[in-house]
Amino acid sequence: QVQLVESGGGLVQAGGSLRLSCVASGNIISINAYAWYRQTPGKQRELVAVIPSGGRTVYDKSVEGRFTASRDNAKNTVYLQMSSLNPDDTAVYYCNARSYEKPYPMYWGQGTQVIVSL
């Protein structure tokens, strides 16, 4: 099992920045990749960024150039630095971890709310 705890959400004005953090604990050695998702009411959860153990981080086109996802393995923490925020970025942001061990479970944090005001 892997536990994920997000923090860093809040209210920010359009054009501002926020940094989300996600601390992982438990069987983290089994994690192949981390990811950030977001969800708004009535919509499906959408992928924001994937941070693989090796290779390049991949971003959704809607955030590319504005968001930077990273991981600090020494701290068992992943981050999502969000800049140039706009109201369309308002959502609950979720941290996700993907195991490489069969049956390849995915783990989720509880989510952190981000609200971007005009």
N, C-alpha and C positions, 0 to 999 in steps of 0.2 A: 504494500500500500504506500501511496505517496500523498502527502498533505500539502496543499498550496494555500497561502494566505496573501491576499492582495492588500495594498494600501496606496494612498496617495491621491485618491480621487477628490473631487470637490467642485466648487463653482469658480469659473474663470471667465473673463471677458474675451470676446472675439479678438483674435490676434495674439492672445496670451499663450503661456506654456504651462505644462504640468508634467511631472514625472511619476509614473506608476511603478510600484515595486511588487515583486512576488517572491516570497520566501518559500522554498521547498524543503520538506523534511520527510523522513521515512526511507523507503527503498529507492533513493534517488540515483543509485548506481545503475538502476535498470532503465533510466530515462534516456531515450534516444534524441528527443527534440522537445523544445518548449515552443509555445505559441501564445499569441494574444488574440482574443476574439472580442467582439462587442455585439450588443443586442439592444434594440429599441422596442418599445411595446408594440405588439402586433406583427413583428417581423422576426424572421429567422436569425439565429446567431450567425454573424459573418466573421470570416477570418480577416485579421488585420496584419499579422506578421508571423512568420515561422522562423525559429532560431534553431537550426540543426546543430548537432554535436560537432560536425565538421562541415565545411562548406559555407556558402553565403546565405545570409538572412534574406528572406523573400518577403516582399510587402505587397499588400493590395494596392492597386493603382490609385485608389482614392486617398491614400496616405503617403505614398512614395514621395520622398523629398521633404516631407514635413515631420514624419515620425521616425525615430531610431530605436530599434529593439536591440538589446544586448544582454549578455549573461556574465555573471561573476561566479565562476565555479568555486572559488575559495569561500565565498559567502553563501553559496547555494541560493543565489538570488538572480532573478531576471528583471529587467527594467524595460519600460516603454517611455521614452522621452518624446513628448508630444509638443510640437511648436506650430505656430500659425493656426491655432485652433479656430474653428468656425462652428456655428450652431449645428451643422450637420454631423459634427463629431460627438454630439450629446448622446450618451448611451451608458449602459452598464458594461464595464470592461472586465473580461474574465481571463485569468491565466489558465493555461492548459499544458499538460505534460503527457507525452506519448511514450509508452514503454516499448522496448524492443523484444521483450519476453512474451512468448505466447501466453494467453490469447491476445496480446497487444492491447492492453487496456489503455484508456485515456482517463486522465484525472483532471478535475476542475476545482478552481477556487470558488469562493463564495461571491465574488464580483465586487467591483467598486464603482460607484456612480460618478460619472463626469458630466457636468452641465456647463455648456458654453452659452453665455448670454451676449446679446448684441450690445 
